[in-house]
Amino acid sequence: MLVHKDQYEQAVAIAKATAQGIKVENPITAEPGSLGPISNGRQYQKIQDLIQKGVSEGAVIETGGLGHPEGLDKGYFARPTIFSNVNNDMTIAREEIFGPVMVMIPYENLDHAIEIANDTIYGLAAYIQGSLEEAKSVATKIRAGQVVINGAELDFSAPFGGFKQSGNGREWGAHGFEDFLEIKAVIEPVEQ
């Protein structure tokens, strides 16, 4: 999450409180809206390794961290984790963690935010919050396969897929449908 430097401390406090309010539970007995386990042991370990790497590189854990949530000592349950004091040179800012971990990076101005957002080998999705006109302008400059503005609902008729090392091709919508077609080209001679 990129946050303007003037709002950074407030945003970190809000993120921390939000993460602390997330219930991590066994999905068999869970309440709606709770967080279940990570999909497999390999991914769980990747998340744990990246959390440790974040600490080693100087990021600050605001809440969460290594290990299992309280009361869930078996399975691949991870603690919702918020990192502050992060910069874009850190591993946790540059990797796709795919777990309940959020890194928060301050920026100086919109050009700086766009520079940070695009300074990655990945580009799956981006989320922008702000005035609609400004957000639409920023969205055109972000190198991601999908940009969601102001919490808009997902639209399964819109194509979904990444840029750069976040993948080729698209799912959903007409573009995703085309992956399942066999297109034949028949080329005839041109009469002269």
Secondary structure, 3 states (H helix, E strand, C coil): CEEEHHHHHHHHHHHHHHHHCCCECCCCCCCCCCECCCCCHHHHHHHHHHHHHHHHCCCEEEECCCCCCCCCCCCCCCCCEEEECCCCCCHHHHCCCCCCEEECEEECCHHHHHHHHHCCCCCCEEEECCCHHHHHHHHCCCCCCEEEECCCCCCCCCCECCCHHHCCCCECHHHHHHCCCCCCCCCCCCCC
